[in-house]
Amino acid sequence: MTPITCLLRPAARSAAQLVGILLCDAGVLPGQEQLLQALWAHGDLRQTELADACGLDPSTVTKSLQRLERAGLVHRAPAVDDRRVMVVATTETGEALRDVVQAAIAEADRLALEGLTEAEKEMLKRLLGRVQDNLVRAGVERALPGGC
């Protein structure tokens, strides 16, 4: 039997690639939708808060934000209370993509869950949530930022 941890990574990678393919025409690169979703959910965020909200390394977020900024989807400005800190916000163009991004994610979900009953989908959500909780309790998220 294949270990579950060996199944999670390729499934997550395939799901992310599918969302990327679905968003290609909108000019959103793979992974950028995660940053946009966090900004839509929380409003303007400091760059470090955005990285934390997405569970990403700050250097990865910086590179993605540079691309998003060049595409006109977000803008960064120094924080009012600390000019060394950058605050990120979506632009009107970025806001206009909200429905497109959400539709792409919904389509990826539909394709990924094809053939599963509603009960199986709900069970999968619950089980993946528990797996994530277990990994967080094991200290996985604390170990990620510095890397190995």
Helices and strands as residue ranges (DSSP letters): H 4-23, G 24-26, H 32-42, E 45-46, H 47-54, H 58-70, E 74-78, E 86-90, H 92-96, H 98-112, H 118-137, H 140-143
